Amino acid sequence: MQRYFAKEKINNIFILGKDDLYHITKVMRMKDNDNIEVVYQKKLYLCSLENVTKDIKINIVKELEIELNNNLDITLIIPLLKENKMDLILQKATELGVNKIIPVMMERSIIKLDEEKELKRIERWNRICKEASEQCKRIDIPIVTNVLMLSDLENLEGIKIVCSTSEKRNNIRNCLKKNKMCDKINVVIGPEGGLSKKEEEMLKHLGFESVSLGPRILRVETVPLFILSILNYEYME
Amino acid sequence: MQRYFAKEKINNIFILGKDDLYHITKVMRMKDNDNIEVVYQKKLYLCSLENVTKDIKINIVKELEIELNNNLDITLIIPLLKENKMDLILQKATELGVNKIIPVMMERSIIKLDEEKELKRIERWNRICKEASEQCKRIDIPIVTNVLMLSDLENLEGIKIVCSTSEKRNNIRNCLKKNKMCDKINVVIGPEGGLSKKEEEMLKHLGFESVSLGPRILRVETVPLFILSILNYEYME
């Protein structure tokens, strides 16, 4: 069943965004009495449509039970990348359970954004995460923050790791085995060409542990999917 | 350094394919005495270019040492999918160490291929794997076989698993922990809409163990990346 995130709830009726209403009426061509699932404040509802052609109403039929995933809270810290790579990461990372994505301007990022462009991009990135969340039936939507600098990453809670191609001894497997009981993890991924020495040192200073991902050479956009797959696996019950 | 796979070796000279020569001369615009890496019969060589503008010669300078990955031999068995999904899987699976990919016509595959189209596609798929192997510095190229039927999967060696959304008890983590010592693994991934009951039974009959991938709902094209990431992780040294 199609799933949407509601913006508001007024008594027994949900208010959806314009894009979602367009999707329901024009893309899915739903009719009166068709059912959809609606998520609101991390609860899931079965709803039925009324008056689809004119002034659509989304009525709650009942609350549904939710199958909970693991409770690991994952923040990905990624470089600014070309749009198609960024889109792929956001979509797949949402599927694979990321909670927050922090885009960071790194020394070797090729992409630069002015303020106006940045606002538009962030809006677009959050929309991609919302749509991916609907598609993969999440009850929450990952947050994409403003573009930050590495030096802004001072007050993160939980384990902090940075994927480094220059790290030869400590691999991610050792690191996660050592931190079996964590409930919050932050992972920095470098740009094509890697983090600069200065950046690696700054991260070390901020408490990030350097890990290798094994002997393979992965493209930047593959790394987040690799990491998230591993985290899903390691914390699978 | 740019890496290419040679077709032939005659004395101290490598013969590359037309596409590769085009890449060297037109895309990379290399010059005489520039170096490239060439892989031939799973060995790696440092080579230097001679006579680039006219009748290019690729001379061996010396053999290079290879950093070996783990020895797990992985075969992915995937449904026929739309081209962009297929391309993504082939590229990323190559990066993540797949050895063989068997495309299979499944009941709920949307894509149908006639014989002529199939030949062209297989050529294209193998080309994608070759290019991805060069990019991620592999010394071998995954093989994409002809399109098969599930019933053709009779004589596979090693562990056999099928990712199933209907499996609730046995997850992939349990399965891999149980098979720690394996050196060959075959993984079937179903199409959008899943495998049919008949297909699940046929696979069971052929010795495939049914596993769940946890509570997340993943898109078909995400599943191979998820599986391969996990295998890399589980067998990381």
Interface residues (C-beta under 8 A of the other chain):
Chain A: E67 L68 N69 K92 E95 L96 G97 Q135 C136 K137 N171 I172 R173 G214 P215 R216 I217 L218 R219 T222 L225 F226 S229 I230 N232 Y233 E234 M236
Chain B: E67 L68 N69 K92 E95 L96 G97 Q135 C136 K137 N171 I172 R173 G214 P215 R216 I217 L218 R219 T222 L225 F226 S229 I230 N232 Y233 E234 M236
